[in-house]
Amino acid sequence: MPTIDLGIVELDGGIRITGQLRIETPSAGMPVRGEVEIVRREGYDDRYGMVFYAV
């Protein structure tokens, strides 16, 4: 079964959002960039969510 790394990212202004982390070794306080991508496929339905990458 595949695993998913999740993280809480704080944006400018203090808003926090949860998303998938596609980062080899994440650490608290590191800068990231986010993109909306397909995070799951169910039949013909695509589910979109936030995915974060290291800057």
C-alpha positions in Angstrom: 0.0 0.0 0.0 1.5 3.4 -0.9 2.2 6.0 1.7 1.5 9.7 1.6 3.5 12.4 3.5 1.2 15.2 4.7 2.2 18.5 6.1 0.7 21.7 7.5 2.1 24.8 5.7 1.8 28.3 7.0 1.3 30.9 4.3 2.0 34.6 4.4 -0.5 36.2 6.7 -0.6 33.2 9.0 -3.2 31.0 7.1 -2.4 27.3 7.4 -3.3 24.6 4.9 -2.7 20.9 4.7 -1.3 19.2 1.7 0.9 16.4 0.4 4.7 16.8 0.8 6.8 15.6 -2.1 10.0 16.5 -0.3 12.8 14.0 0.4 13.6 15.1 3.9 11.1 17.7 5.1 11.9 19.9 8.1 10.0 22.5 10.1 10.3 26.1 8.8 11.7 25.2 5.4 10.5 27.2 2.4 8.2 25.3 0.0 6.2 26.0 -3.1 2.7 24.6 -3.6 0.7 23.5 -6.7 -2.8 22.2 -7.2 -2.5 18.7 -8.7 -4.4 15.5 -9.0 -3.8 13.6 -5.7 -6.2 10.7 -6.3 -8.0 9.0 -9.2 -11.2 7.1 -8.7 -12.5 5.6 -11.9 -13.1 8.6 -14.2 -13.0 11.1 -11.3 -9.9 13.1 -10.5 -9.4 14.5 -7.0 -7.3 17.7 -6.8 -5.4 18.9 -3.8 -2.3 20.9 -2.7 1.1 19.3 -3.2 4.2 21.0 -1.8 7.8 20.8 -3.1 11.1 22.1 -1.7 12.2 25.5 -3.1 
